[in-house]
Amino acid sequence: MHHDLGCLGAAVNKIAIERQLQILKEMGVNGIRTAHNPPAPELLQLCDSMGFIVQNETFDMWRKRKTTYDYSRYFNEWHERDLTSHILRDRNHPSVFMWSIGNEVLEQWTHADADTLDILHANLLLNLKRDSSSLASDEEMSVNSLLTKKLADMVKALDSTRPVTAGNNEPRPFNHLFRSGALNLIGFNYHLSDFDDVKTNFPGQPFIAAETTSALMTRGYYRMPSDSMFIWPTRWDIAFSDPSYSCSSYDNCHVPWGSTHEETWKKVKENDFVSGLYVWTGFDYIGEPTPYWFPARSSYFGIIDLAGFPKDVYYMYQSEWTDKDMLHVFPHWNWTKGDTVDVWAYYNNADEAELFLNGVSQGVRSKTNAFHVSWRLAYEPGSIEVVTRNNGKEVLTREIKTAGDPAQIKLTADRQTIKANGKDLSFITVEVLDKDGNLCPNADNLIHFETKGNGTIVGVDNGSQTSMERFKDNKRKAFYGKCLVVVQSEHSKGEIQLKATSAKLKNAELWITAK
């Protein structure tokens, strides 16, 4: 998880962090890795109380720089004080179960002289495979290995109860960090194909997938056929362009160093020696708009978009990581007659799923070598319905109807009672519906907001990675039928009225109580 809170920015708000964690918990998440710096204390307080475990990370770089103005400028003078302060501050949090002393530091290799390189060449070193001459020799305890040991020993002197690890993107055992012998846990970032060699290269050593996946998705956008694969960009530093400025939500788009969600989870699930995985990332975040450059301005990596709306793959994890009955069917059912449309379903606690198009069965499917089932249909307006069964007994049913023209606004608050302390928040989901109450999946209506009473609007968002609309405003366009408005209490108790209006749509009102 990155530190920012979407439209609220990087300033800490405990309620906003709690909302993120609640959404992740509903997905089945039990662990958070901080990226790539000491987290806000409020995050750890919430993880303590909500039952998450945390890999608590200090540094993103050591002596060797990755960017012009990064922490490497201060490492020599400040690393001892900063690492000590970090461990002393956080060691009494029960949620902290592991320390990380670095993420993809260039000290993994011998000749990564990044302190003399510009940003382009420093990052090329991180992302390109190096030959074995850049690794440690059999007899060597290099300066980089000694530095690893120094940092790990500092942590262990302050807290002997938890393991120390680092996120590595050099998987070979002569990585200088591994050669130090100071890491209690071998951690790989990506390098899924190298997992098979772990038991040989690191016999008897605990192993974790410290960072994985980097799949790319735009909520509500689908590129077919769904069994085609889009590996974007060619390389991180080469400009990439596609007219859509979107990435498919079928789990068929990922970066060249990453993998799909299903491929990654399958590798972890089927190999007991992998103790767990962290997925890059839980939420979209501001910055790093891979694979695109401007006008994209936030990430596509999240399982959940910047506004806090789950992307479809959220439900793949929910089907695997929770026990509650669930069924998620996508995409929407608003296409052009004659289009060929791939329908996917994530489900659990059932052994089959059957799809009906306008009441006519399109076949029964069961999960075999994947975590979803799918059908390829010729589009006809109307409805699709999926039914899951276990031993012939119906478990769940989901229906998606073709939506008509946008006609009304629906407001749904995550909390309708908040504290009158000037800090508490209510996150209101705004949906554009047709006259029958169906979500209009392509709606982009501009919606205006107004509050009366003891509350103010502090943020608006819609999850679009390319929107240049202001986060601090009283209006927002819907993005694939949805947007978000965040209301904050004032310091006096009473009612807060939120009104949403849009041309040609029926208005909506919502009341929030500040106590």
Secondary structure, 3 states (H helix, E strand, C coil): CCCCCHHHCCCCCHHHHHHHHHHHHHHCCCEEECCCCCCCHHHHHHHHHHCCEEEEECCCCCCCCCCCCCHHHCHHHHHHHHHHHHHHHHCCCCCEEEEEEEECCHHHCCCCCHHHCCHHHHHHHHHCCCCHHHCCCCCCCCHHHHHHHHHHHHHHHHCCCCCEEEEECCCCCCCHHHHCCCCCCEEEECCHHHHHHHHHHCCCCCEEEEEEECECCCCCCCCCCCCCCEECCCCCCCCCCCCCCCCCCCCCEECCCCCCHHHHHHHHHCCCCEEEEEEECCECCECCCCCCCCCCCECCCCCECCCCCECCCHHHHHHHHCCCCCEEEECCCCCCCCCEEEEEEEECCCCEEEEEECCEEEEEECCCCCCCEEEEEECCCCEEEEEEEECCEEEEEEEEECCCCCCEEEEEECCCEECCCCCCEEEEEEEEECCCCCECCCCCCEEEEEEEECEEEEEEECCCCCCCCCCCCCEEECECCEEEEEEEECCCCEEEEEEEECCCCECEEEEEEEC
